[in-house]
Amino acid sequence: MCTSVKPALEMSLKLLALDYVNLYLMHWPMAYEQKLLEFCEKKGIVLTAYSPLGSPDRPWAKPDDPSLFEDPKIQAIAKKYGKSKAQILLCFQVQRMVAVIPKSITKSCIEENFRIFDFELDPVDMKELESFNLEARGRLCHQQWDKSHKYYPFNIEF
Ligand SMILES: NC(=O)c1ccc[n+]([C@@H]2O[C@H](COP(=O)([O-])OP(=O)(O)OC[C@H]3O[C@@H](n4cnc5c(N)ncnc54)[C@H](OP(=O)(O)O)[C@@H]3O)[C@@H](O)[C@H]2O)c1
């Protein structure tokens, strides 16, 4: 029985008799998942960050949930580069080789979210942004409804 992502992926590959999959869905954003990223890199898997902006409009947000958009440190980095907070958050992920799928219904935001390839965050700011990693507390989609499932993946480090 699988209780984690890594063995779950390995088991899926074995059962499917495949060396790799094109898309493997996992349900936790906002935690930076460095170990998982390193594992995926070794396997040639591109990790995708959904809710890369912290999903501020999610209906189940609680008042004490962390908010990336409201953090003054993000604001300061954005000011330094003359970019928006969203662009900084997206650039951060892309620079660490994580694909991003931000969602917006606003034309100007959609356009803004594409303009992240004309600048680079320096190592100091990358480190600063890494320090936002909240591990499990940063997971905004907990999938409580399938907690009792035998493959529920949130019980181990990755
Ligand atoms: N497979 C899964 O289990 C799963 C789970 C979660 C999310 N997802 C997918 O991942 C995608 C993104 O997730 P998400 O919508 O939860 O979170 P998100 O992309 O982190 O945040 C979306 C929010 O950010 C706002 N926004 C977008 N660009 C902005 C910008 N440049 N400046 C200011 N605000 C901006 C949007 O506003 P407006 O829309 O009002 O413009 C919206 O309120 C969605 O397509 C979602 O379906 C998949």
The ligand as a Gaussian input file, in Angstrom:
#p B3LYP/6-31G(d) Opt

LIG

0 1
 N       -5.696000      20.025000     -10.317000
 C       -5.993000      20.538000      -9.142000
 O       -6.295000      19.850000      -8.175000
 C       -5.952000      22.007000      -8.962000
 C       -6.035000      22.541000      -7.684000
 C       -5.966000      23.912000      -7.534000
 C       -5.861000      24.716000      -8.661000
 N       -5.814000      24.139000      -9.889000
 C       -5.743000      25.001000     -11.094000
 O       -4.641000      25.876000     -11.013000
 C       -4.963000      27.118000     -11.613000
 C       -4.609000      28.244000     -10.671000
 O       -5.095000      28.033000      -9.379000
 P       -5.942000      29.043000      -8.503000
 O       -6.937000      29.743000      -9.336000
 O       -6.402000      28.254000      -7.325000
 O       -4.861000      30.061000      -7.908000
 P       -3.865000      31.192000      -8.415000
 O       -3.611000      31.122000      -9.870000
 O       -2.717000      31.129000      -7.476000
 O       -4.681000      32.539000      -8.039000
 C       -5.752000      32.992000      -8.791000
 C       -6.124000      34.362000      -8.233000
 O       -5.062000      35.278000      -8.452000
 C       -5.574000      36.424000      -9.133000
 N       -4.547000      36.859000     -10.086000
 C       -4.086000      36.202000     -11.186000
 N       -3.124000      36.903000     -11.778000
 C       -2.986000      38.048000     -11.059000
 C       -2.150000      39.181000     -11.179000
 N       -1.267000      39.294000     -12.157000
 N       -2.271000      40.163000     -10.254000
 C       -3.169000      40.078000      -9.247000
 N       -3.992000      39.016000      -9.069000
 C       -3.892000      38.019000      -9.977000
 C       -6.833000      35.964000      -9.838000
 O       -7.688000      37.077000      -9.990000
 P       -8.774000      37.214000     -11.147000
 O       -9.159000      35.839000     -11.623000
 O       -9.901000      37.931000     -10.478000
 O       -8.168000      38.020000     -12.242000
 C       -7.370000      34.958000      -8.840000
 O       -8.038000      35.638000      -7.780000
 C       -6.454000      27.074000     -11.932000
 O       -6.578000      26.899000     -13.318000
 C       -6.975000      25.878000     -11.165000
 O       -8.031000      25.217000     -11.834000
 C       -5.833000      22.811000     -10.056000

